Amino acid sequence: MSALKILVIPGSLRSGSLNAKLAAVAAHELARSGADVTRISLADFPLPIYDGDLQAKSGVPKHAINLKRMMSAHHGVLIVTPEYNASVPPLVKNTIDWVSRVQDAHENRGQVFRDRVFAIASASGGRLGGTRALSALRLILSACHATVIANQLALSFADEAYDEMDKLKNSADSEALKALVRQLIDVSQRMM
């Protein structure tokens, strides 16, 4: 059996992002658990705001095609999203919108979402830890017919959640991350 490959996508480009930090911690835990991990930045896949007229005129942007193919090369995907106004930020939604439009030969449009397992996480300086963004992201991915695992991580008070080595200080947070990682790996292996 080939090595299990997991793609980690932080949904923030902000310098010092709490979500990029959580994505790094999650990528480390996934690697410790035996997965072959790729962590990317959406800054490397810049996309215009989705517009059907733009797609009809110019086609799907190459960065959306490249990101979709990168997703296709992995068995599972972890998206770590910030929460903006009780939902996902435009960067995350726009990325999903464009990737869902990519259709390579011999596949249906959006098949990349149906053929792999997704996990979701969020980090916030507040008490809810991005829970509302996770609800919105789960709905968006479900509308794309993605398999989204039940475990998710909403990291509350994330600005105080790390030690000087950028490891999670709270054992409950560490255990929640490990449970998410275990379930993502288990379900991804079953779907390989």
N, C-alpha and C positions, 0 to 999 in steps of 0.2 A: 504494500500500500504506500502511496506517495505521502510525503510529509503534509500535515495539515497547515494550510496557509490562511492567515488572518490579516485583513487590511484594517488599519486603525485610522479613522478620519476625524481630526479635531475640527469642529464647526466654527472656529474662531481664528481670525488672523491677528488679533490684538496682541501687542507686545505685553508679555507677562500674563497672558490669559490663564485663568484658573482652569478652563476646559482643556487647553493645550497641555497644561501640567498634569491634569487627570489622565489625558490620553497617553502621556509618556509613562505614567505609573502603570496604567492598564497594559500598555505594550510590554513593559518589563515583566509583569505578572503572567501575561500570555506566553512570553518566551520562556519563563521559568517553568511553565506548565507543558512545555514541549512543542508549542506552535512555532511555525516559521512566520515571523511578524514583519509586516511592512507598515511604517507610519509615514503618512504624507502630510503635506500642507496644501490646502485648497488655493493658496497663493500661486502654486505651480500650475493651476488649472483655471485661469481667469475666464469668466464667462459673462456675456452681456445678460441683462435682464431678459427672461424668456418672453418671446413675442412670436406668435404664430406666423405673422406676416414676414418677420425676419427669417424664420425657419423656411418658409415657402420660397423666399427670394434667394437665400444664401445657403440653405441646408443647415444641418446641425454643426456647430463649431467643432473644430478638431480637438479642442481640449475636453469637450464632453465625450467625444468618441474615445479619446485616450483614457479618460477616467473610467468610462464604462468597460473598456478592455482590461484595465487594471483590476477593476472589481471582478471581472469574469475570471481572472487568473487566480482568484482567492476563493476559498471555501466558505469563509465567514467574513463579516464586516462589523466593526464596532464604530458607531458614530457617537461622538461626545459633543453635545450641543450646549451652547449658552441658552439662557431664557431671555427673550426680549418681549416685553409687554405681554406676558403670560403665554408666549408661543415660541416657535423656533425663529431664529434670525433669518433675514432674507437670503444670506449666503447659503444656508443649509437648504432652504426650500427651493431656491433657484437652481442649485446644483442637482437636486433630485429631479426637478422639472426637466432640465436639459438631458440628464442621463436617461431618463425614462423615454426619451424620444429617439434614442439610438437603436438602430436595428441593423445588425450585421446579417450577412447572407445566411440562409437556413435557420433563422430564428424569428420569433415574434418580437414585436416592439415591447420593450420593458422586460424581456425574459431574464435579464441579469438580476432583477429583483426576485423573481420566482425561483431561481435556481440556487440561491445561497441563503445562508442564515444571517440574520441581523441581530445585534445587541445594541442597546442604547444606554447612554449615561449622560449626566449633566452635573456641573459644579456651579455653585452660587455662593456668594457671600451671605446670603440670607438664610432664613430658617427652613424654607421649603426646598432648597437645593436644586431648583430647576424642575420640580415635579410637573408643573403645568406645561413646560416645553416638551417633556418626555411624553405626556399624554398626546400632545399635538403631533409629535414626531411618529409615535406609534400609529396614529390614525393615518398620517400621510403614507407611511411605509405599507400599512395594511391595504390602503387604496391601490398601491402598486402590486398587490398580491405577494408581498414579501412575508417570509416566515420570520417573525420577531419573537425572540425568546421571552419568557415570562419575567425572568429576573432582570432588573434594571437597577441602576445606581443613581440616586439623587444625593449628591454630596453637599450637605448643609454647612454653612460657615466655612466654606472652602478656603477663604483667605487665612484661616487659622488651623487648617487641617493637616499641615505638613510639618515635619521636623526639619532640622538643618540639612539633612541628606535628601530632602524632597520625598520622603516616605510618609505614608499616612500614619498619623500619631494615634488615632482612635482605633482600638481593636475591632469595634463594631463596623467601622468603615472598611477596614482591611478585610474582614470576613465577608462583607457584602460584595466587595470587589472580587474576592476569590470565588464566591458563589456564582457571580455573573460569568467569570472566566470559565469555570467548570462547565456551566450549562452551555455556553457558546461553543466550547470545544466538543462536548458530548453530542449536541444536536448537529453540529457541522460534520462530525465524523460519521454519524448515521446517514447524512445526506450525500456523502462523498460517492 
